[in-house]
Each structure stands twice: as structure tokens, then as C-alpha cells.
Amino acid sequence: MLSPLERVSPGCLPERMDDPACDAGRLRPALEALAISNRVFGGHHLVWWGVRRLLEGRAPGPLRILDVGSGAGDIPRLLEARLHGSGWLPRCVLGDLHPITLRIARDELREAPRPDAFDFVRLTAAELPFADGAFDLALSSLTLHHLERDEAARLLSELARVSDGRWLVADLRRSRLALGLVRVLASTLWRSQPLPRVDGPVSVRRAFTPAEVEALLASSGVPGRVVRAGPVRLLAAGLAA
């Protein structure tokens, strides 16, 4: 059997898209490529499945949503549209550390059917600037692997805190199979995209396994469960799901 793929910390293996000096000319096409991959390879479906589970048994009405590490805003846009179509009145706060990424998301969502449904906040994932229970639902997609282990544990704790336990995290799942599949993606779909082509395999090397996420939940005292989602992804969610 192949030996397990050891995690490499973000501090030892940086991603180019995390660089504060990365400008809009490089970030915008990279974020667009990631949004396409989310749509084509199940990222959108996974988050929507988790959100529906979290909202089971609740009557539609106003809904406060926080998305941490929102990128170009493709997931908040998807959730707002589908929830609105199901009778909900969602209002989404998009949070990201990178100021240019946040500006790109703002530009993208100006073209949404209901642009007033979105607000934008620059924040640090491990220290959310919101009161306890400020949101009905808090989520984060493809952000956990950007964090050191202690920061990742704090993000899980913070998502649970600001949402009263209705939270979910979707991310890559580290394995040799996932690394191979992402390398294929980097050499094909992302071949003309310099940032995703390099950062994609790096992201897998920095990702957590389901067992490691379970350990993060245990260390932070957050009730939750973790499930595998296909060959590359995982989903962690509060027990309200």
C-alpha cells in the first residue's frame, strides 16, 4: 500500500493566490476558473446539499448567511438564488482576507438579480468580527486548507459560535488519489491558468483528511460530523444538520 500523504502547512508551502501582492489581473481569471470547477465538479452541489440539510424543518423566511473565504462569490450567489426561489429571504455577508478578491466579488455580484442581498466584509477567518448567533447559517468553502492547524480549529469554533451551531465547511480532502486527479485538472482545464495550475496541487498537499477535521472539532469542543464527498472533497457540518 502507498504511504499516507503527509500534510504540508501553508507556512511551508504557500499558494500564489494568497499573496497580498497578487493583483486583479491575475486573480480574476483564477477565481473564474475555480468557480467553473466548483460548478462542474460538484462543489456547488455539495454546499447546497449541506445547506438544505441544515435548514430542514424550518419554515422559509428571512435568513442571515455568512460565507467565510468567499472568493469571487459564486457560492453565495448560488445560495441566494436557490433559497430565494424556495421562498426564503436570504441576506449574505461575504468575508475574505484578500482585499482584491473581495473587490472582485463585489464587482461580480453587482450583476446578480438582487445585488442588495449581499454585503462585504474584510476579515480574518480565525477571528470573526461578529456577535454570538449573528447569523442563521455560517459556511466556508475551500478555505480550511489555507489555514494552519490551530487557525483551522478556531475557524470551526467561530463558525459554530456566530451561527448557534448551524454551520458547514466544504473543502478538499488530502489523499494521493486527490493529488493525482488535481494534477490532471491542472494540466488540462487549468493549463492556461498559471495560478490554479500551480496552486491546485498545492491546495491538496495542504488539505486535511476527514479524521484530522474530526480531531480539530474535538480539540475545539465543537459538535459536528465529517463526511467524505467523492474522491477529492469532504464536508463538515454542525449537528443541527
Summary of the structure (lengths in Angstrom):
residues: 241
radius of gyration: 16.8
end to end distance: 35.2
largest distance: 52.9
contacts: 811
relative contact order: 0.17
helix: 46%
strand: 20%
